[in-house]
Amino acid sequence: MTAPSEAPAPTPGPPEGADLLVRKAVVRVTGADAGADPAAFYRLLHREHGPVVPVLLDGDVPAWFVIGYRELHQVTADDGRFARDCRRWNAWHLVPADWPLMPYVGWTPSVMFAEGDAHRRRAGAIGDALAAIDPPVLAGLCGRECDALVTEFAGDGRADLVEQYSHRVPLRIIARLFGLPGEEIPELVRDVAESLDADDLAARAHERIHARMRGLVESRERRPAHDVPSVLLSHAAGLTPDEITIDLLVVLAAAQQPTGNWIANALRLILEDDRLNESVQGGRLSVDQALQRVLWDDTPTQNFIGRWAVQGCDLGGHRISAGDLMVMGLAAANRDPQARPAGGRRDAATRAHMSFGHGEHGCPYPCPRLALMIARTAIEVLLDRLPGVALAVPPDELKWRPSFWMRGLHDLPVTFDPSGTRP
């Protein structure tokens, strides 16, 4: 593991706010640093820089990287000091219009950047709409969608479980919960895949997804149904159609890639370890335990932007200026030596990890429960339908995407005997 690249030498002049943070920055953080060996990367940061690290993001934009478990808990719990509205950021003058991280920080009138009563009103309505989904109905939907996806490649004897399965499962289920017509789901799958790239195709894909959500809300205004948009339209919070449209996009984005990576990361863990695979298949270890282990050790959302300091304060031995950006080191906090025993492992059943965030802006109830049901069903259906499934390459040949923000595989190639698949 090589050390993270050093930040540039300080430049003369009286630094203030973000410019002061630029001078304090000790490392650049990149996808290459975190993607190759995140455990080693976070250990190095903990050992050499402590729980809060002044860093430079892409384009040498400064931020505080909060990697201590206690400090991250403090940041996510104290909305009075660390809030979500990015318009208070003191570094906007350093951010180019084409900054690659603009989708994470560009303000939109969504629940993501709302604060106080406005956030509680919108997040509460989303939570109520999702909580209204009957668990047995969701379980049946998950089983049918997962089974249909497996059937598409069950006769081939090989598959890529990322592209053909794990990233499609949550999207198809969310589309059904939103009430999208079945014939529109394949187009939505393609648009979401294109939207993850940083090019003109991505921008047009975003526009199509937004138009599809807007059309869905308009149709439910005319004719309500038993789905999430209809519940939001009738909710006592009185959300406007525009609010519902953009918040549906937030739910879609929050559910698709993190849950898809959670499924794939857990399948990798199970398939590369024969003893673990036997324990899961034999019922000695539940799929839930494997999924919790992934949240501790390979959580899909590694880091997240973020919070902005409302006022000057002290954190982790540093003086934070009003308007400073805080990057939440979820994966690093899960590996904080102060929060884990000397052996470095946590009981797989322990759910005190930070993988779903924390506090008012953490992943709201019942989203973690719904994501768990989707991920569990996806793994159980696959292992049941393809009992002899195995990795098609040695584990050390699997390639991780070089992202500082997400932990996910490029692909997960597997083989199996098509004659042995279960109907």
C-alpha positions, 0 to 999 in steps of 0.5 A: 500500500503506497501512501496517499499523495501529498497536498501541494506546498502552502502558498503565501497570503492570508488564508481564510475559510476554504483557502485556509483549509487548502493550506491545512490539507495533508493528502489528496484522496482519490479513487485509486487510493481507496479502490485498490485496498480500502482497508489499508488506506483507511488504516494509514489515515487513522494511524498518521492523521487521526479521526479528522483529516484535511484533504483535497478532493478532485481538482484540489477542492478542500474538505475535512474527511471525518474517519473517526467513529465517534467524530462521525457520529457527532457530525451526523447527530448534530444538525445544529452545527453540521447541516445539509444545505450546500449553499453555505459552502465557503469553497464555491469559488474553488469549484469549476462548473464541470467539477466531476463531483458536482452531482453530489454538491449541486443544490436541488430543491430535494429532500437531500438538501432540505433542513429542519422542519422542511426535511422532516416533512418530506422525509417523513412522507417518504418514510410513511409511503415506504412503510405502507408497503406490506412486507409479504407483498414486497417479499413476493415481488422480490422473489418474482423479480429475482426469479425472472432475472435468473431465468434469463441466463439460467440456460447459459451456464455462465453470467455476469452477476453485476450487469445481469443481476445485482444491479438490475434487481433493486431497480426493477423492484423500485420501478414496480413499487413506483407503479411504472408500467412493465414495458417502461422498466427496460428503458429505465434500466438502460437510462440508469446505467447510462446516467452513471457515466460522466458524459453527454449521454449521462445528462440526457439519461438524467433528463429522460429519468426525470421526465419519466418520474414527472409523467408518473406523478402526473398520471397518479394525480389523475388516477391514483393507484396502490403505489408510492407516488399515489401515497405521497400525493395523498399524504398529510404533508401536502407535498407538491407534484414537483417535490414528489417528482424530485424526491422519487429520483432521490429514492431511486438513486439511493436504492439502486447502486448501493443495494446493487453493490451490496448484493454483488459484494455479498455474493463475492464474499460467499462465492470466494470462500468455500467454507462460508458458501457451505455455511450459508448453503447449509443454513449454519450462517444466514444470508443476513449475517453475510450481508452484515459482514459486508456492511462492516468490511466492504460497505457499498457507500464508502464515503459521502458528501456530506455536511457543511459546518454551520458555524466555527467549531472544534472537531477531532483536534482541528478548528473547523470554519463556518462553511467547511465541507465535511466528507463522511468516511463511513467505511473508515469509521467502521474500521476505526481502531477505537470502535473495533476490537484488536482483531479487527472484526465485529460480530456480523450480527452487530448493526452499529456500523455507520453504513446507513449513516446516522441522525436525521439525514441518515438512511431513513426508516424503513429504507434499511429494512427494505434494502435488506429484504431485497438483498437477502431475497436476491442472494437466496433466490440465486443460490437456490436456482443455481446450486453449483454456481462458482466464480469463473475467475480466481478471486484476486482477478476480480476488479473493483471500480476505482471509486473513492465513493462507492465500493463495487465490482466491475463484474462478477463472472460465474459459471454453473451447470445449466442442466443442474439449475432448479426451476 
